[in-house]
Amino acid sequence: MENLIIYDVIGDVMRRKTRSVARVPAQVPADNVSVQQGASWLAICAMVLGLVPILAMFFKYLPGLEKLPNSIQMVLFIILIALYLLGPFFALAAIVLGVLAFRQGSRLGIVGIVVGILAFLFLLQDMLAIGIPLIELLFTQPAQPSPELIAKAELVMTPGMEIVADTAHGKLVIGAGEGTERTYSWDDSRCVRKAVHWPRSDRWYGSLGMYDPAIRGTSCQVYHAVAEEAQMHFQSVPEAQAWLAGRREPLAEQYLRLGSFSEVVYSDTGLVVDWTKASRTTEARELIPGQFSMDFNVWQILINGNKPDKLEGSRNDKITVS
């Protein structure tokens, strides 16, 4: 009997201990907690590092950058170049940190890896788009047309000649170099494009002059520029006036809202300068804020082979030749 009582007491004590042990929460080792926290921080650092070059690439497309003071634009340009140079290292670091975070148990590491890969692909695409034209600009020379082809072209300017067109959107200065070389500068000479035109072999909409369909350079948010220079022959002044009216057609309102413009000035003697700055479009014809294409044109109107004496709407004070 005594033995039974002793066994009951021992069993009761054991049951109480079992219940108390069950109520004690499991303790996670401190080392595991620190590893998980470290993995989370690694993943966050990976995402930040991957986002830096991506944000830097889209920064240059912000509208209104060309209106900032030159000093601020130069500082931003230096920062952008630095981020471009460091971008691949940021992307690689994001991928490495993302892998380490994932191996230590943080699912955020996958996000860091994806962001790093995207940053690397964005950088690669942007460097190819900008780097190839830049290499061509620095290390290659555009082809020069033959003197015989230049002699056949109906040109307006002669070597050393300069035309200044004063328009509502600033002055456009056009300088003639040797042969078919032309320089176009605007915004107080802050923006410059140098072109080597190619003479036309056949008349194109009345023009047998010269043109450059892809002037080199990407500064001043202008990613594509076209220029033409030619004599335009008409049989009467009204015919020439009708042609001028077509050159003065305004841009659509959607373009004007984004900083585009189209300007035409001409003298009584038929010297015409027109230039257009239009917002670029995607393949779906959607406008891209902050990116522009430009057209520079110089024309000389001739009526039966001679310069006119008077043209309606002329602004002799807005166009000068030196």
C-alpha positions as CSV (number, residue, x, y, z in Angstrom):
1,M,0.0,0.0,0.0
2,E,2.8,2.3,0.9
3,N,4.5,1.5,-2.4
4,L,1.3,2.5,-4.3
5,I,1.1,5.8,-2.5
6,I,4.8,6.6,-3.3
7,Y,4.2,5.8,-7.0
8,D,1.2,8.1,-7.1
9,V,3.2,10.9,-5.6
10,I,6.0,10.4,-8.0
11,G,3.6,10.3,-11.0
12,D,1.9,13.5,-9.9
13,V,5.2,15.3,-9.6
14,M,6.3,14.2,-13.1
15,R,3.0,15.3,-14.6
16,R,3.4,18.7,-13.1
17,K,6.9,19.1,-14.4
18,T,5.8,18.0,-17.9
19,R,3.0,20.7,-17.9
20,S,5.4,23.4,-16.7
21,V,7.9,22.5,-19.4
22,A,5.3,22.6,-22.1
23,R,4.4,26.1,-21.0
24,V,7.9,27.4,-21.4
25,P,8.4,29.0,-24.9
26,A,11.1,27.7,-27.1
27,Q,14.2,29.9,-27.0
28,V,15.8,30.9,-30.4
29,P,19.5,31.0,-30.2
30,A,20.9,34.5,-30.2
31,D,23.2,33.7,-33.0
32,N,20.3,32.8,-35.3
33,V,18.5,36.1,-34.6
34,S,21.6,38.1,-35.4
35,V,22.1,36.1,-38.6
36,Q,18.5,36.8,-39.8
37,Q,18.8,40.5,-39.0
38,G,22.1,40.7,-40.8
39,A,20.6,38.9,-43.8
40,S,17.7,41.4,-43.9
41,W,20.1,44.3,-43.8
42,L,22.2,42.8,-46.6
43,A,19.1,42.5,-48.7
44,I,18.1,46.1,-48.0
45,C,21.6,47.3,-49.0
46,A,21.4,45.2,-52.1
47,M,18.2,46.8,-53.2
48,V,19.5,50.3,-52.5
49,L,22.7,49.7,-54.4
50,G,20.8,48.4,-57.3
51,L,18.4,51.3,-57.4
52,V,21.1,54.0,-57.4
53,P,22.3,53.5,-61.0
54,I,18.7,52.9,-62.2
55,L,17.5,56.2,-60.7
56,A,20.6,58.0,-62.1
57,M,19.8,56.8,-65.7
58,F,16.3,58.2,-65.5
59,F,17.4,61.5,-63.9
60,K,18.7,62.9,-67.2
61,Y,15.3,62.6,-68.7
62,L,13.7,65.0,-66.2
63,P,12.1,68.0,-68.0
64,G,13.4,71.5,-67.4
65,L,17.1,70.5,-66.8
66,E,18.2,72.7,-69.7
67,K,16.8,75.7,-67.9
68,L,19.1,75.4,-64.9
69,P,22.2,77.6,-64.6
70,N,25.3,76.2,-66.4
71,S,27.2,75.7,-63.1
72,I,24.4,73.5,-61.7
73,Q,24.1,71.6,-64.9
74,M,27.9,71.0,-64.8
75,V,27.7,69.6,-61.3
76,L,24.8,67.4,-62.1
77,F,26.7,66.2,-65.2
78,I,29.8,65.3,-63.1
79,I,27.6,63.4,-60.6
80,L,25.9,61.5,-63.4
81,I,29.2,60.5,-65.0
82,A,30.4,59.3,-61.6
83,L,27.3,57.2,-61.1
84,Y,27.7,55.8,-64.6
85,L,31.3,54.8,-63.8
86,L,30.3,53.3,-60.4
87,G,27.0,51.8,-61.7
88,P,28.4,48.4,-62.7
89,F,30.0,48.0,-59.3
90,F,26.8,49.0,-57.6
91,A,24.9,46.4,-59.6
92,L,27.5,43.7,-58.9
93,A,27.5,44.5,-55.2
94,A,23.7,44.3,-55.2
95,I,23.8,40.8,-56.7
96,V,26.5,39.6,-54.3
97,L,24.8,41.0,-51.2
98,G,21.4,39.6,-52.4
99,V,22.9,36.1,-52.8
100,L,24.5,36.3,-49.3
101,A,21.2,37.5,-47.8
102,F,19.3,34.7,-49.4
103,R,21.8,32.0,-48.3
104,Q,21.4,33.3,-44.7
105,G,17.6,32.9,-44.9
106,S,16.3,36.3,-46.0
107,R,13.8,36.1,-48.8
108,L,14.4,39.8,-49.5
109,G,17.7,38.7,-50.9
110,I,15.9,37.6,-54.0
111,V,14.6,41.1,-54.5
112,G,18.1,42.4,-54.1
113,I,19.4,40.0,-56.8
114,V,16.6,41.0,-59.2
115,V,17.2,44.7,-58.7
116,G,20.9,44.2,-59.2
117,I,20.4,42.3,-62.5
118,L,17.9,45.0,-63.7
119,A,20.4,47.7,-62.9
120,F,23.1,45.9,-64.8
121,L,20.9,45.4,-67.8
122,F,19.7,49.1,-67.8
123,L,23.3,50.2,-67.6
124,L,24.4,48.0,-70.4
125,Q,21.6,49.2,-72.7
126,D,22.2,52.9,-71.8
127,M,26.0,52.6,-72.3
128,L,25.6,51.0,-75.7
129,A,23.1,53.7,-76.7
130,I,25.4,56.5,-75.6
131,G,28.8,54.9,-75.7
132,I,28.8,53.8,-79.4
133,P,27.9,57.2,-80.8
134,L,30.5,58.8,-78.4
135,I,33.2,56.4,-79.6
136,E,32.3,57.2,-83.2
137,L,32.4,60.9,-82.5
138,L,35.8,60.7,-80.8
139,F,37.6,58.3,-83.0
140,T,36.1,58.5,-86.4
141,Q,35.9,61.3,-88.9
142,P,32.8,61.8,-91.1
143,A,33.3,61.2,-94.8
144,Q,34.0,64.3,-96.9
145,P,32.2,64.8,-100.2
146,S,34.3,65.3,-103.3
147,P,34.9,68.8,-104.7
148,E,33.1,67.8,-107.9
149,L,29.9,66.9,-105.9
150,I,30.1,70.1,-103.9
151,A,30.5,72.2,-107.0
152,K,27.2,70.9,-108.4
153,A,25.3,71.7,-105.2
154,E,23.2,74.9,-105.0
155,L,24.5,76.3,-101.7
156,V,23.8,79.5,-99.8
157,M,26.8,80.1,-97.6
158,T,30.5,80.5,-98.5
159,P,33.5,79.6,-96.3
160,G,33.9,82.1,-93.4
161,M,30.3,83.4,-93.7
162,E,28.1,83.7,-90.6
163,I,24.3,84.1,-90.3
164,V,22.6,85.2,-87.1
165,A,18.9,84.7,-86.8
166,D,17.2,86.5,-83.9
167,T,14.0,84.7,-83.0
168,A,11.5,84.6,-80.2
169,H,13.3,81.6,-78.7
170,G,16.8,83.1,-78.9
171,K,19.5,83.6,-81.4
172,L,20.7,80.9,-83.8
173,V,24.2,81.4,-85.2
174,I,25.2,79.5,-88.3
175,G,28.8,79.5,-89.4
176,A,30.3,78.1,-92.6
177,G,33.6,76.3,-92.5
178,E,35.5,74.7,-95.3
179,G,33.6,72.7,-97.9
180,T,30.3,71.6,-96.5
181,E,31.1,72.0,-92.8
182,R,28.6,74.0,-90.8
183,T,28.3,75.0,-87.2
184,Y,25.0,75.7,-85.4
185,S,25.0,77.3,-82.0
186,W,22.2,78.6,-79.8
187,D,21.4,79.5,-76.2
188,D,24.3,82.0,-76.1
189,S,26.6,79.5,-77.7
190,R,26.1,77.0,-74.8
191,C,24.6,74.5,-77.3
192,V,26.7,73.7,-80.4
193,R,26.3,71.2,-83.3
194,K,28.9,70.7,-86.0
195,A,27.8,69.1,-89.2
196,V,29.4,67.9,-92.4
197,H,26.7,68.1,-95.0
198,W,26.3,65.8,-98.0
199,P,25.4,67.4,-101.4
200,R,22.2,66.1,-103.0
201,S,22.7,64.3,-106.3
202,D,19.0,64.8,-107.3
203,R,16.6,67.6,-106.6
204,W,14.4,66.9,-103.5
205,Y,11.3,69.0,-103.2
206,G,13.0,71.7,-105.1
207,S,16.2,71.5,-103.2
208,L,19.5,70.6,-104.8
209,G,21.6,71.7,-101.9
210,M,23.1,69.7,-99.1
211,Y,22.0,68.1,-95.9
212,D,23.0,66.2,-92.8
213,P,20.3,63.7,-91.6
214,A,22.0,62.9,-88.3
215,I,24.2,65.6,-86.8
216,R,26.4,64.2,-84.1
217,G,26.1,65.0,-80.4
218,T,23.7,64.5,-77.6
219,S,24.1,67.6,-75.4
220,C,21.4,70.1,-74.4
221,Q,18.9,67.2,-74.3
222,V,18.9,67.1,-78.1
223,Y,19.3,63.5,-79.2
224,H,18.7,63.9,-82.9
225,A,19.3,66.9,-85.3
226,V,18.9,67.4,-89.0
227,A,20.2,70.3,-91.1
228,E,19.8,71.5,-94.7
229,E,21.0,74.3,-96.9
230,A,19.8,75.0,-100.4
231,Q,18.6,77.5,-103.0
232,M,14.9,77.5,-103.7
233,H,13.9,78.5,-107.2
234,F,10.4,80.1,-108.0
235,Q,8.9,81.7,-111.0
236,S,7.0,84.4,-109.1
237,V,6.9,86.2,-105.7
238,P,3.4,84.8,-104.9
239,E,4.8,81.3,-105.4
240,A,7.6,82.0,-103.0
241,Q,5.3,83.5,-100.5
242,A,3.1,80.4,-100.6
243,W,6.2,78.3,-99.9
244,L,7.1,80.6,-96.9
245,A,3.6,80.2,-95.5
246,G,4.1,76.5,-95.4
247,R,7.4,76.9,-93.5
248,R,5.6,78.9,-90.9
249,E,3.0,76.3,-90.0
250,P,2.8,76.1,-86.1
251,L,3.5,72.9,-84.2
252,A,0.7,71.1,-82.6
253,E,-0.3,72.2,-79.1
254,Q,0.8,68.9,-77.5
255,Y,4.4,69.7,-78.6
256,L,4.3,73.3,-77.5
257,R,3.4,72.3,-74.0
258,L,6.7,70.4,-73.6
259,G,9.0,73.2,-74.7
260,S,9.0,72.7,-78.5
261,F,8.9,75.5,-81.0
262,S,9.2,76.3,-84.7
263,E,10.7,79.7,-85.9
264,V,11.1,81.2,-89.3
265,V,12.8,84.5,-90.1
266,Y,13.7,85.9,-93.6
267,S,14.8,89.1,-95.3
268,D,13.5,91.0,-98.3
269,T,16.3,89.5,-100.4
270,G,15.1,86.0,-99.7
271,L,17.5,84.7,-97.1
272,V,15.5,82.3,-94.9
273,V,16.5,80.6,-91.6
274,D,14.1,78.3,-89.9
275,W,14.7,76.0,-86.9
276,T,12.5,73.6,-85.1
277,K,12.7,72.0,-81.7
278,A,10.2,69.2,-81.2
279,S,9.7,66.7,-78.4
280,R,10.9,63.2,-79.3
281,T,8.4,60.4,-79.6
282,T,8.4,56.7,-78.9
283,E,7.6,54.2,-81.6
284,A,4.0,54.4,-80.3
285,R,4.2,58.2,-81.0
286,E,4.0,59.1,-77.4
287,L,5.9,62.3,-76.4
288,I,9.1,61.9,-74.3
289,P,9.4,64.9,-71.9
290,G,12.9,66.4,-71.8
291,Q,14.1,64.9,-75.1
292,F,14.1,66.8,-78.3
293,S,15.0,66.6,-82.0
294,M,16.0,69.7,-83.9
295,D,16.0,70.9,-87.5
296,F,18.2,73.7,-88.9
297,N,17.6,75.0,-92.4
298,V,19.1,77.8,-94.4
299,W,17.4,78.8,-97.7
300,Q,18.0,81.4,-100.4
301,I,14.9,82.2,-102.4
302,L,15.5,83.0,-106.1
303,I,12.8,84.4,-108.4
304,N,13.7,83.4,-112.0
305,G,17.4,83.2,-110.9
306,N,17.5,86.5,-109.0
307,K,17.1,87.5,-105.4
308,P,13.7,89.2,-104.7
309,D,13.5,92.9,-103.7
310,K,10.6,92.6,-101.2
311,L,8.9,89.8,-99.4
312,E,5.8,90.2,-97.3
313,G,6.4,89.4,-93.6
314,S,10.2,89.9,-93.9
315,R,12.2,90.9,-90.8
316,N,15.4,92.4,-92.1
317,D,16.4,93.4,-88.5
318,K,16.2,89.8,-87.3
319,I,18.6,88.2,-89.7
320,T,22.1,89.5,-90.3
321,V,25.0,88.2,-92.4
322,S,28.7,88.8,-91.8
